[in-house]
Amino acid sequence: MTEWEAPYYLFLIIPIWIWTFYSYWKNEPALGIELRIPGRVQSETFQLKRFLSSVAPLIRPVALTLFVIAVAGPGKRYRFLPDETKGVDIILALDVSGSMSKSRDFLPETRLGVSKKLLKEFIRKRENDRLGLVVFAGGAYLQSPLTSDREVLEEILSQAEEETVPEQGTAIGDALILSCYRLRRSPAKSKVIVLITDGASNTGRIDPVTATEIAKGVGVKIYSIGIGKEDQSYEVNFEILDILSKRTGGVFYRAEDISELREVLASIDSLEKDLLILPPEEVRESESLIFLTYALALLGLDLLLRSWVFRYYV
């Protein structure tokens, strides 16, 4: 996303183009031209002369506009976390099964839609941490490894749907194992899984309790969120989520509506925060030189035309 060092300079573009359009409206372009063409070919180039005389005066306003943009300082800012941190590495394990995408208790949105929306808010708050994303239903799939690029992670999260996982069911154990695998070599002081699901684990290669023992072994805490109201249409087992969290030093939460889910994520955000040993490093990549180059090229073209092709007059 483009950022500006001095965006207020962009307002100078307005008088430049007001002046330009006013000149055309008065039929007196600020830089009128007359072609220097031998008389014997003048009749053959009348249309060309007419076209160029109306277009060529735009060169300088465009060049001035590019100069203003260059002065305003467009560019992009990149944020890098230091290698040695006391930050938190977090894997978001999100259930995308049919019950999450077809539920009707969070109307007008689904449980999955609400979860994605509030997870984006959660991601934006974790400025000093790395986050990753695992989605699961009958199987578990890594969608994003641990990253500090929150914009990319939000985009990947937006695309997570029921169709992302072809297998039906709820494989909580598989999701935990995959998340632990991505966290096992993390140098972070705190390693966390935020598990969001609305159902009981009913499939998968490994059961949730065994996966929890592995999580304890690699120092991972599980914060589990049982989302939605209990519905006879789908089997639920929030008790097992409570057990998974307590065994790893995490916390289990129930979220039956949007406001509760927002409060839950805010609680996790406040519980899992540590200061960095070193502040994040920000690098800004300026794009001013690009616009300045284009502006100088246009002025060079203007000088060439004025010297060799056209004879200007005011």
C-alpha positions, 0 to 999 in steps of 0.5 A, a space after each residue: 500500500 502506497 504511503 506519502 511523506 508529505 501528502 499535502 503537496 498533492 493539493 498543488 495538482 489542483 491549480 495546475 489542472 484548473 489552469 490547464 483546463 481553463 486555457 483550453 476552455 478559453 481556446 488559448 492553451 498556455 503553450 500554443 504551437 505552430 509547426 515549422 513545415 515547408 510550404 509544399 507539404 503544409 496542406 498534407 499535414 494540416 490534420 497532424 498540425 491541428 492534433 499536435 497543437 491541441 495535445 502538445 501543450 499537455 506535456 508541461 502540466 503532466 510533467 508538473 504533476 509528476 514533479 508534485 507527486 515526487 515531492 509528496 514522497 510516495 513509497 512503501 513501508 516494510 516492517 521487520 521483526 528483530 531475530 531475538 524477540 520476546 514476541 509471540 508466535 501464533 497459529 490460528 487454527 480455523 474450522 471451515 467445516 459445513 456447520 461453520 459455513 452454513 450456520 444460521 445463529 449468527 445471521 446475517 453472517 455465518 459462524 465462519 464469516 464472523 470468525 474471519 472478520 474478527 480474526 482480522 481485527 485480532 491480526 492487526 493488533 499483533 504488530 510485534 508477533 508472527 502469525 500463521 493460519 491452518 484451516 481444517 474440516 475433515 483434514 487440516 491444511 497449512 494456508 500460511 506459515 508464520 509471518 509478520 506480513 499481516 496484510 498478506 495473512 488477512 488476504 489469505 484468511 479472506 479466501 478460506 472457505 468450506 471448499 478449501 478443505 475437500 474432506 468432510 468432518 472435524 479433525 481437531 487433532 490433525 489441526 493441532 498436530 499440524 500447528 505444533 509442527 509449524 511451531 516446534 522450532 520457533 525461537 519465540 518466548 511464547 508459542 500459541 495455538 488459537 483454535 476456533 471450532 463449533 463441533 466435536 472431533 469426529 475424524 482425523 488421523 490422531 485424536 485431540 488428547 494425543 495431539 495435546 500431549 505433543 503440544 505440551 512437549 514442544 511448549 505450545 499453549 492452546 487457547 480454544 474457542 467453542 463458537 456458536 450456540 449448541 444446535 441439535 443439527 451438529 454434534 458438539 463437545 466443548 468439554 474436550 476443548 476445555 480439557 485441551 486448553 487446561 492441559 497446555 496452560 491455555 484457556 477455553 472460551 465459549 462464544 455464542 454471539 459476535 460480541 462474545 467472540 470479540 471479547 474472547 479474542 480481546 482477552 487472548 490478545 491481552 493475555 499473550 503479549 510480550 515486549 520485544 528486546 529490540 524494536 521492529 525495524 521499519 524500512 521505507 522504499 521511496 518511489 519519488 525517483 520514478 516519478 521524477 524520472 518521468 517528469 524529466 523525460 517529459 520536459 526533455 521531450 518538450 525541449 526537443 519538440 520546442 527546439 526542432 519541431 515546433 515554434 512556440 508562441 504565447 
